[in-house]
Amino acid sequence: MKSLRHAVALLVPALLALGAAAMFLVFAIARKVVTPGVRVTDTEILAVDTGAQTIELTRTPDTELPGRYGLFTTGTTGYVKLGAVLSADKKRVRRKLLTQVETGAKLDRAASFSGWYYSTPSELHLPWESLLIGSPAGPCPAWLFPAESTTWVIQVHGRGGARSECLRAVPVFHGMGLPNLVVSYRNDGEAPRVRGGSYALGASEWRDVDAAIGYALRHGATRVLLMGWSMGGAIALQTAVSSAHREKIAGLILESPVVDWRTVLRFQARESGIRAPFPALAMNALSSPLTARLSGSGETIPFDKLDMVARADELTVPILVLHSDDDGFVPADASHALAEARPDLVTMPRFTVARHTKLWNYDQMSWTGAITDWTSANGFSPSD
């Protein structure tokens, strides 16, 4: 409480000194942090050849990546799967279409390149069921992929995402005999909307994951592994240190995770051309009850509490961190810092090139091997 009062005492005079325009910028930055985002258009469709089943996109650090990916589109279809890069120059990339696009189909130019690959559970050709998990926020939709083990994997998607983001990992765990529970959480567009619909960056969402753990334990699980993607990593980490079922959490798998929000938000501000002191002031605004609501947040954001490098000594279970060193969206710095702080718990194989949450897409074999090796080494497979 003393540190909060100190932050408020510093923030208010700083905002007054900045003037109205600068204050508006501070609150705009803060609002963007906690507002669930819409899918960003990050490439353009330049041409589609329905005879050869190829597509040309503007070249970006993402669209030039080898591997299999998804592309969100508008027009005749809303989503297509992409395969190998067939050719490229400085401005464009031609890739193989893995989704059949019929002659006469119309696709708008604006598109979003994605690491998502499977869009629905039925594409995995595995047994599954839809269910609702009662949480403090209300009934949260989930998918359950049953298997024989009493060690369950609970997957948590990232910011601005949905459960489909997690489907890439389901076959890996299912192949090891581990049930998968793929969950939603408050304000993600699938679960209930609470407190104005804003994110708490993991500070509240973990309670919905805790409810999912309770569901798993009531339905045959004796322990759980939490897998978090991007912001889902922050949620998983908060669950690990806060859950009423903490003793049942046997391990964490973190894919391109947010380990410390300050590191991420400073990086993203620099990438957007926003310089000091605005990122720090925006985070201070979100931390103060006086200004959090003006920033669009339904509650104050406890950035100290969300810094899991600083709280590394509270972690007690094995952790696998999968993070590309050139992530480009959530820098790997805090992940490396966590690995250095807890070498007794953290395994962090080196990945490069793969960008944000696209390790499976770029190098499925290495990504899968890292998970299966870690799972086996820690005795989480049914045969271990």
C-alpha positions as CSV (number, residue, x, y, z in Angstrom):
1,M,0.0,0.0,0.0
2,K,2.9,2.4,0.8
3,S,4.4,1.8,-2.7
4,L,1.0,2.4,-4.3
5,R,0.6,5.7,-2.5
6,H,4.1,6.6,-3.6
7,A,3.2,5.8,-7.2
8,V,0.1,7.9,-7.1
9,A,2.0,10.8,-5.5
10,L,4.4,10.7,-8.4
11,L,1.9,10.1,-11.2
12,V,-0.6,12.9,-10.6
13,P,1.9,15.8,-10.7
14,A,3.6,14.2,-13.7
15,L,0.4,14.0,-15.6
16,L,-0.5,17.6,-14.7
17,A,2.9,18.8,-15.9
18,L,2.5,17.0,-19.2
19,G,-0.6,18.8,-20.4
20,A,-3.8,17.6,-21.9
21,A,-2.4,16.1,-25.1
22,A,0.2,14.1,-23.3
23,M,-2.3,12.9,-20.7
24,F,-4.5,11.7,-23.5
25,L,-1.6,9.7,-25.0
26,V,-0.8,8.1,-21.6
27,F,-4.4,7.0,-21.2
28,A,-4.6,5.8,-24.8
29,I,-1.5,3.6,-24.3
30,A,-2.9,2.3,-21.0
31,R,-6.3,1.5,-22.6
32,K,-4.7,-0.4,-25.4
33,V,-2.9,-2.6,-22.9
34,V,-6.0,-3.8,-21.2
35,T,-8.5,-3.8,-24.0
36,P,-9.0,-7.1,-25.8
37,G,-7.7,-6.5,-29.3
38,V,-9.2,-7.3,-32.6
39,R,-7.2,-9.3,-35.1
40,V,-4.6,-7.0,-36.7
41,T,-4.3,-6.9,-40.5
42,D,-0.6,-7.5,-41.0
43,T,-0.3,-8.6,-44.6
44,E,-2.1,-8.3,-48.0
45,I,-3.2,-10.9,-50.4
46,L,-1.6,-10.0,-53.7
47,A,-2.8,-12.9,-55.9
48,V,-4.5,-16.3,-55.7
49,D,-3.9,-19.0,-58.3
50,T,-6.8,-21.5,-57.8
51,G,-5.3,-23.8,-60.5
52,A,-2.0,-24.2,-58.8
53,Q,-3.5,-23.6,-55.4
54,T,-1.0,-20.9,-54.4
55,I,-1.3,-17.5,-52.8
56,E,1.0,-14.4,-52.9
57,L,1.3,-12.2,-49.8
58,T,3.3,-9.1,-49.0
59,R,6.6,-10.1,-47.5
60,T,7.0,-9.6,-43.8
61,P,9.2,-11.3,-41.1
62,D,6.3,-13.6,-40.5
63,T,5.0,-14.4,-44.0
64,E,8.5,-15.4,-45.1
65,L,8.8,-18.1,-42.4
66,P,9.1,-21.7,-43.5
67,G,6.5,-24.1,-42.2
68,R,2.7,-24.4,-42.0
69,Y,0.5,-21.4,-40.9
70,G,-2.9,-20.0,-41.0
71,L,-4.3,-16.9,-42.7
72,F,-7.4,-15.1,-41.6
73,T,-9.2,-13.6,-44.5
74,T,-12.5,-12.0,-45.5
75,G,-14.6,-12.7,-48.5
76,T,-15.6,-16.2,-49.7
77,T,-13.7,-17.8,-46.8
78,G,-12.6,-16.5,-43.5
79,Y,-9.5,-18.8,-42.9
80,V,-7.1,-20.8,-45.0
81,K,-4.1,-23.0,-44.2
82,L,-0.8,-22.1,-45.8
83,G,2.1,-24.5,-46.6
84,A,5.7,-24.1,-47.9
85,V,7.2,-20.9,-49.3
86,L,7.6,-21.6,-53.1
87,S,9.3,-18.3,-54.1
88,A,10.0,-14.9,-52.7
89,D,11.4,-11.5,-53.7
90,K,11.9,-8.3,-51.7
91,K,8.2,-7.5,-51.7
92,R,6.2,-10.7,-52.0
93,V,6.1,-14.3,-50.9
94,R,4.3,-17.1,-52.8
95,R,3.1,-20.0,-50.6
96,K,1.3,-23.3,-51.2
97,L,-2.4,-23.3,-50.2
98,L,-3.3,-26.2,-48.0
99,T,-7.0,-25.2,-48.0
100,Q,-8.7,-25.7,-51.3
101,V,-9.8,-22.4,-52.7
102,E,-12.3,-22.9,-55.5
103,T,-12.3,-21.0,-58.8
104,G,-14.3,-17.9,-58.5
105,A,-13.7,-17.4,-54.8
106,K,-13.2,-13.8,-53.7
107,L,-10.6,-13.0,-51.0
108,D,-10.2,-9.4,-49.8
109,R,-6.7,-8.0,-49.8
110,A,-6.5,-7.4,-46.1
111,A,-5.4,-10.5,-44.2
112,S,-3.8,-11.6,-40.9
113,F,-1.0,-14.2,-40.8
114,S,-1.2,-16.5,-37.9
115,G,0.5,-19.3,-36.0
116,W,-2.9,-20.9,-35.5
117,Y,-3.3,-23.9,-37.8
118,Y,-6.3,-25.9,-36.6
119,S,-9.4,-23.8,-36.3
120,T,-11.8,-26.4,-34.8
121,P,-11.3,-29.5,-32.6
122,S,-12.8,-31.8,-35.2
123,E,-9.8,-31.2,-37.5
124,L,-7.6,-33.2,-35.1
125,H,-9.7,-36.4,-35.6
126,L,-9.5,-37.2,-31.9
127,P,-12.3,-37.8,-29.4
128,W,-13.4,-34.6,-27.8
129,E,-16.3,-32.9,-26.1
130,S,-17.5,-29.4,-25.3
131,L,-18.2,-28.5,-21.8
132,L,-18.7,-25.5,-19.5
133,I,-16.6,-24.9,-16.4
134,G,-18.1,-23.0,-13.6
135,S,-15.7,-20.2,-12.5
136,P,-16.0,-17.0,-10.4
137,A,-16.7,-15.2,-13.7
138,G,-19.4,-17.6,-14.8
139,P,-19.6,-20.6,-17.1
140,C,-16.4,-20.8,-19.2
141,P,-16.5,-22.9,-22.4
142,A,-13.8,-25.6,-22.7
143,W,-12.9,-28.5,-24.9
144,L,-11.9,-31.8,-23.3
145,F,-9.8,-34.4,-25.3
146,P,-9.9,-37.5,-23.0
147,A,-7.1,-40.0,-22.6
148,E,-6.1,-42.6,-20.0
149,S,-3.7,-40.8,-17.8
150,T,-4.6,-39.1,-14.5
151,T,-2.1,-36.3,-15.3
152,W,-4.2,-33.7,-17.2
153,V,-2.8,-30.9,-19.4
154,I,-4.8,-27.7,-19.1
155,Q,-4.0,-25.2,-21.9
156,V,-4.5,-21.5,-21.7
157,H,-4.6,-19.3,-24.9
158,G,-3.0,-15.8,-25.2
159,R,-4.1,-12.2,-25.4
160,G,-6.6,-11.5,-28.2
161,G,-6.7,-15.2,-29.0
162,A,-9.1,-18.1,-28.4
163,R,-9.0,-21.7,-27.6
164,S,-8.1,-22.7,-31.2
165,E,-4.7,-21.3,-30.7
166,C,-3.9,-24.3,-28.4
167,L,-5.0,-27.0,-30.7
168,R,-1.6,-27.5,-32.2
169,A,-0.4,-29.0,-28.9
170,V,-3.2,-31.4,-28.4
171,P,-1.9,-34.3,-30.6
172,V,1.5,-34.2,-28.8
173,F,0.0,-34.7,-25.4
174,H,-2.7,-37.1,-26.6
175,G,0.1,-39.2,-28.1
176,M,1.6,-39.5,-24.6
177,G,-1.8,-40.5,-23.2
178,L,-2.4,-37.2,-21.4
179,P,-5.9,-35.7,-21.4
180,N,-6.2,-32.1,-22.7
181,L,-8.5,-29.5,-21.2
182,V,-8.4,-26.4,-23.4
183,V,-10.0,-23.5,-21.5
184,S,-11.3,-20.0,-21.9
185,Y,-11.2,-17.2,-19.4
186,R,-13.1,-14.0,-18.6
187,N,-13.2,-11.3,-21.3
188,D,-11.6,-13.4,-24.0
189,G,-14.7,-13.3,-26.2
190,E,-15.8,-16.8,-25.3
191,A,-16.1,-16.8,-21.6
192,P,-18.3,-14.3,-19.6
193,R,-17.6,-10.6,-19.8
194,V,-16.9,-9.0,-16.4
195,R,-15.7,-5.6,-15.1
196,G,-16.2,-3.7,-18.3
197,G,-14.6,-6.4,-20.5
198,S,-10.9,-5.5,-19.9
199,Y,-8.0,-7.7,-19.3
200,A,-6.2,-7.9,-15.9
201,L,-3.1,-9.4,-17.7
202,G,-3.3,-12.5,-15.6
203,A,-4.0,-10.9,-12.2
204,S,-7.7,-12.1,-12.3
205,E,-7.9,-14.5,-15.2
206,W,-6.0,-17.1,-13.2
207,R,-9.1,-17.7,-11.1
208,D,-10.9,-19.2,-14.1
209,V,-7.9,-21.5,-14.7
210,D,-8.0,-22.5,-11.1
211,A,-11.7,-23.4,-11.6
212,A,-10.6,-25.6,-14.5
213,I,-8.1,-27.4,-12.3
214,G,-10.9,-28.0,-9.8
215,Y,-12.9,-29.5,-12.7
216,A,-10.1,-31.8,-13.7
217,L,-9.6,-33.0,-10.1
218,R,-13.3,-33.8,-9.8
219,H,-13.2,-35.8,-13.0
220,G,-10.3,-38.1,-12.5
221,A,-7.1,-36.0,-12.5
222,T,-4.6,-36.5,-9.7
223,R,-2.3,-33.7,-11.0
224,V,-2.2,-31.2,-13.8
225,L,0.3,-29.6,-16.1
226,L,-0.5,-26.0,-17.1
227,M,0.5,-24.9,-20.6
228,G,0.2,-21.2,-21.3
229,W,0.6,-19.4,-24.7
230,S,1.8,-15.8,-24.6
231,M,-0.4,-14.0,-22.1
232,G,-1.6,-17.5,-21.2
233,G,1.9,-18.0,-19.8
234,A,1.4,-15.1,-17.5
235,I,-2.0,-16.6,-16.4
236,A,-0.4,-20.0,-15.9
237,L,2.4,-18.5,-13.7
238,Q,-0.1,-16.6,-11.6
239,T,-2.1,-19.8,-11.2
240,A,1.0,-21.7,-10.1
241,V,1.7,-19.2,-7.2
242,S,-1.9,-18.4,-6.3
243,S,-4.1,-21.5,-6.9
244,A,-6.0,-23.2,-4.1
245,H,-5.0,-26.4,-5.9
246,R,-1.3,-25.4,-6.0
247,E,-0.1,-28.7,-4.7
248,K,-1.8,-30.5,-7.6
249,I,0.1,-28.5,-10.3
250,A,3.0,-30.7,-11.3
251,G,4.6,-28.6,-14.0
252,L,4.4,-25.6,-16.4
253,I,4.9,-25.4,-20.1
254,L,5.2,-21.8,-21.3
255,E,5.0,-21.1,-25.0
256,S,6.3,-17.6,-26.0
257,P,5.3,-16.5,-22.5
258,V,4.8,-13.1,-20.8
259,V,6.9,-13.5,-17.7
260,D,7.2,-9.8,-16.8
261,W,4.7,-7.3,-18.3
262,R,6.9,-4.3,-17.9
263,T,9.6,-5.8,-20.1
264,V,7.0,-6.6,-22.8
265,L,5.2,-3.3,-22.7
266,R,8.4,-1.3,-22.9
267,F,9.5,-3.3,-25.9
268,Q,6.2,-3.0,-27.7
269,A,6.2,0.8,-27.0
270,R,9.7,1.1,-28.5
271,E,8.6,-0.9,-31.5
272,S,5.7,1.5,-32.0
273,G,7.9,4.6,-31.7
274,I,6.6,5.6,-28.2
275,R,9.4,6.9,-26.0
276,A,9.9,7.5,-22.4
277,P,8.3,8.6,-20.1
278,F,5.0,7.6,-21.7
279,P,5.2,3.7,-21.2
280,A,6.1,4.1,-17.6
281,L,3.4,6.7,-17.0
282,A,0.8,4.4,-18.7
283,M,1.8,1.5,-16.4
284,N,1.6,3.8,-13.4
285,A,-1.9,4.9,-14.5
286,L,-3.0,1.3,-14.7
287,S,-1.5,0.6,-11.2
288,S,-3.5,3.4,-9.5
289,P,-7.2,3.2,-8.5
290,L,-7.5,6.9,-9.3
291,T,-6.5,6.5,-12.9
292,A,-7.1,2.8,-13.8
293,R,-10.7,3.4,-14.6
294,L,-9.8,6.3,-16.8
295,S,-7.5,3.9,-18.6
296,G,-10.3,1.5,-19.4
297,S,-9.3,-1.0,-16.7
298,G,-11.9,-2.7,-14.6
299,E,-9.3,-3.0,-11.8
300,T,-5.8,-1.9,-11.0
301,I,-3.0,-3.9,-12.6
302,P,-0.4,-5.1,-10.0
303,F,2.7,-5.1,-12.2
304,D,4.9,-6.0,-9.3
305,K,2.8,-9.1,-8.6
306,L,2.9,-10.0,-12.3
307,D,6.7,-9.9,-12.4
308,M,7.6,-13.6,-12.1
309,V,11.4,-13.0,-12.4
310,A,11.2,-11.0,-9.2
311,R,8.9,-13.7,-7.7
312,A,11.0,-16.6,-9.0
313,D,11.7,-18.0,-5.6
314,E,8.0,-18.7,-5.2
315,L,8.0,-21.2,-8.0
316,T,8.2,-24.9,-7.0
317,V,7.6,-27.1,-10.0
318,P,9.5,-27.9,-13.2
319,I,9.0,-25.4,-16.0
320,L,9.6,-25.8,-19.7
321,V,10.0,-22.5,-21.6
322,L,9.6,-22.5,-25.3
323,H,10.6,-19.0,-26.6
324,S,12.2,-17.9,-29.8
325,D,15.1,-15.4,-29.2
326,D,13.8,-13.2,-32.0
327,D,10.1,-13.4,-30.9
328,G,9.4,-9.8,-32.2
329,F,6.4,-9.3,-30.0
330,V,7.0,-10.7,-26.5
331,P,10.8,-10.5,-26.1
332,A,12.5,-13.5,-24.6
333,D,14.6,-11.4,-22.1
334,A,12.4,-12.2,-19.1
335,S,12.2,-15.9,-20.1
336,H,16.0,-16.0,-20.0
337,A,16.0,-14.1,-16.8
338,L,13.6,-16.6,-15.2
339,A,15.8,-19.5,-16.4
340,E,18.9,-17.8,-14.9
341,A,17.0,-17.2,-11.6
342,R,15.8,-20.8,-11.3
343,P,18.1,-23.1,-13.2
344,D,17.0,-25.9,-10.8
345,L,13.4,-25.7,-12.2
346,V,13.5,-24.1,-15.7
347,T,14.4,-25.9,-18.9
348,M,14.8,-23.6,-21.9
349,P,16.0,-25.1,-25.1
350,R,17.2,-22.5,-27.6
351,F,14.9,-21.5,-30.5
352,T,15.5,-18.8,-33.1
353,V,13.8,-17.5,-36.2
354,A,10.4,-18.8,-35.2
355,R,8.9,-15.5,-34.1
356,H,5.9,-15.2,-31.6
357,T,4.0,-18.4,-30.8
358,K,5.0,-20.0,-34.1
359,L,7.6,-22.5,-32.9
360,W,5.4,-25.5,-33.7
361,N,4.7,-24.0,-37.2
362,Y,8.4,-23.3,-38.0
363,D,10.0,-26.4,-36.5
364,Q,7.4,-28.9,-35.4
365,M,9.9,-31.7,-34.8
366,S,12.2,-29.7,-32.4
367,W,9.2,-28.2,-30.6
368,T,7.5,-31.6,-30.2
369,G,10.8,-33.2,-29.1
370,A,11.4,-30.5,-26.4
371,I,8.0,-31.2,-24.9
372,T,8.2,-35.0,-25.1
373,D,11.7,-35.1,-23.7
374,W,10.8,-32.8,-20.8
375,T,7.6,-34.6,-20.0
376,S,9.4,-38.0,-19.9
377,A,12.4,-36.6,-17.9
378,N,10.0,-35.3,-15.2
379,G,7.9,-38.5,-15.0
380,F,4.7,-37.1,-16.5
381,S,4.0,-39.7,-19.2
382,P,1.7,-42.6,-18.1
383,S,4.5,-45.1,-18.7
384,D,7.0,-43.2,-16.4
